[in-house]
Amino acid sequence: MKKTISFLIASVAMALGLAGPAQAAGEGIAWDKAPIKTNDLASLQNGAKLFVNYCLNCHSAAFMRYNRLTDIGLSEAQIKDYLLFTTDKVGDTMKAAIDPKQAKEWFGGNPPDLTLVARSRSGHGGTGADYLYTFLRTFYPDPTKPTGWNNLAFPNIGMPHALWQLQGMREPVLETVMAHGHETQVFRGWRQVTPGTMTPLQYDSAVADLVNYLQWMAEPAQNTRVRVGVWVMLFLGLFTFIAWRLNAAFWKNVR
């Protein structure tokens, strides 16, 4: 389940940037709507597995403890057997496997913490989940970059495509058009170069699960908050109806 240290280093991600919704290549593309369902336990569990195996290698989630995953239906035994590194305990926070000192020495900085990434990356292009869903599906090979990868949602990204084995390699289909008297490239779709271990639909579904988990991790109590809010609104509605009828009964004889 755990990736080797060499793969950790190769897949280190230096930053997850914020991109705008412009369609022109080089400015970022419009964000796709993320199919978020934070009450789907199967999706959250699969997303947690993907997060631990592909993201936690380099990125921490320092404000999330492993035992909080029991809220999405996992037992502590399952967490220990399938999601923990050998030196971790169920009550520990999710720390990156990479040594921060070495990461700073080798790459000039540490990969950012992802606990709140789904909340912090929102913008005029959509929610943070929309950004992440688009970002993780728009990597393409670029031999001019040190990592060998680039991204349409975040042009000139400094991180490689950690999920490339699942998705395979794709190239963007760009069309040169005139806009305001200048030539610009417009994104028209994708061309599959090398297949991955997943089909495009399977990969999109896996990314949706991963983003769903990131959305849940940013606010684990959100489902409870929504449920409590619904019951409060129902109570207030019932109380308002009772108060209205009592008021009508009280003033009936006075009138």
Secondary structure, 3 states (H helix, E strand, C coil): CCCCHHHHHHCCCCCCCCCCCCCECCCCCCCCCCCCCCCCHHHHHHHHHHHHHHHCCCCCEEEEEHHHHHHHCCCHHHHHHHCCCCCCCCCCEECCCCCHHHHHHHHCCCCCCCCCHHHHCCECCECHHHHHHHHCCCEEECCCCCCCEEECCCCCCCCCCCCHHHHEEEEEEEEEEEECCEEEEEEEEEEEEEECCCCHHHHHHHHHHHHHHHHHHHCCCHHHHHHHHHHHHHHHHHHHHHHHHHHHHHHHCCC
